[in-house]
Amino acid sequence: MSQSVFPASFAQQRLWFLDQLDPGTAAYNLPRAFRILGPLEVDNLTRAFQIVIERHAALRTVFDSMEGEGRQIVLSEVEAEIPIVELGEFPQSERETEALRIAAEEGTKPFDLREGPLIRPVLVRLEPERHFLVLTMHHIIADGWSIALLFREVTKTYAALTKGEAPDLPDLPLQYTEYAQWQREYM
């Protein structure tokens, strides 16, 4: 697997530094849970995540120290994996509570900035046509706005795949690595 090294943005540099001071913390995790009602094709959902991860370098980025500074290391590939947690064994009245407990627990699991990936989807199946998609990302690669964008792109890609079509996503004007380089040069 190849990789490319880029400077971190100033915001990423701060988060990387804080991680060096307190490794293994979940303080900068951004967990979200999305309710999915109706039929779900897990293979298409996984493929949709794979396409979006390939599209955004930030989702394939890990961080390490080089010359005493945090650097972005963009991996050429990251395999999208979506573990499935089955709640069929729980009484129906307890499934939603258990799904929310799992979502909260996922949000407390730390990320290793050196190893990645820094995005962690988990699918919780309450019933055959009722799911929670729990998505946790580290703040060093995402913020509230970008999580919403990511979910829209995954949703649009999933819809296209289930229709047997190619996803129609607009070209990206730039990657975050380009912004970070521009920011360093500008300052």
ChimeraX attribute file (.defattr): number of C-alpha atoms within 10 A of each C-alpha:
attribute: neighborCount
match mode: 1-to-1
recipient: residues
	/A:1	6
	/A:2	8
	/A:3	13
	/A:4	10
	/A:5	16
	/A:6	16
	/A:7	22
	/A:8	26
	/A:9	22
	/A:10	13
	/A:11	13
	/A:12	20
	/A:13	18
	/A:14	14
	/A:15	19
	/A:16	23
	/A:17	15
	/A:18	13
	/A:19	19
	/A:20	14
	/A:21	10
	/A:22	11
	/A:23	14
	/A:24	13
	/A:25	15
	/A:26	17
	/A:27	14
	/A:28	17
	/A:29	22
	/A:30	19
	/A:31	22
	/A:32	19
	/A:33	21
	/A:34	13
	/A:35	10
	/A:36	15
	/A:37	12
	/A:38	10
	/A:39	10
	/A:40	15
	/A:41	11
	/A:42	13
	/A:43	13
	/A:44	18
	/A:45	22
	/A:46	18
	/A:47	18
	/A:48	24
	/A:49	24
	/A:50	18
	/A:51	17
	/A:52	18
	/A:53	20
	/A:54	18
	/A:55	15
	/A:56	15
	/A:57	19
	/A:58	21
	/A:59	23
	/A:60	23
	/A:61	29
	/A:62	23
	/A:63	25
	/A:64	18
	/A:65	13
	/A:66	11
	/A:67	7
	/A:68	7
	/A:69	14
	/A:70	23
	/A:71	21
	/A:72	31
	/A:73	22
	/A:74	20
	/A:75	20
	/A:76	13
	/A:77	16
	/A:78	16
	/A:79	13
	/A:80	20
	/A:81	14
	/A:82	19
	/A:83	12
	/A:84	14
	/A:85	15
	/A:86	16
	/A:87	18
	/A:88	12
	/A:89	8
	/A:90	12
	/A:91	9
	/A:92	12
	/A:93	8
	/A:94	11
	/A:95	19
	/A:96	19
	/A:97	11
	/A:98	15
	/A:99	23
	/A:100	15
	/A:101	12
	/A:102	17
	/A:103	23
	/A:104	16
	/A:105	11
	/A:106	20
	/A:107	23
	/A:108	16
	/A:109	15
	/A:110	18
	/A:111	22
	/A:112	16
	/A:113	20
	/A:114	14
	/A:115	11
	/A:116	17
	/A:117	19
	/A:118	24
	/A:119	22
	/A:120	20
	/A:121	21
	/A:122	19
	/A:123	22
	/A:124	27
	/A:125	20
	/A:126	21
	/A:127	14
	/A:128	12
	/A:129	11
	/A:130	15
	/A:131	25
	/A:132	22
	/A:133	19
	/A:134	23
	/A:135	21
	/A:136	26
	/A:137	23
	/A:138	25
	/A:139	20
	/A:140	25
	/A:141	21
	/A:142	20
	/A:143	14
	/A:144	12
	/A:145	8
	/A:146	11
	/A:147	19
	/A:148	13
	/A:149	12
	/A:150	18
	/A:151	15
	/A:152	12
	/A:153	20
	/A:154	23
	/A:155	15
	/A:156	15
	/A:157	24
	/A:158	26
	/A:159	17
	/A:160	16
	/A:161	18
	/A:162	15
	/A:163	9
	/A:164	10
	/A:165	11
	/A:166	12
	/A:167	17
	/A:168	10
	/A:169	11
	/A:170	7
	/A:171	7
	/A:172	8
	/A:173	6
	/A:174	10
	/A:175	12
	/A:176	15
	/A:177	20
	/A:178	14
	/A:179	14
	/A:180	19
	/A:181	14
	/A:182	13
	/A:183	14
	/A:184	13
	/A:185	8
	/A:186	7
	/A:187	5
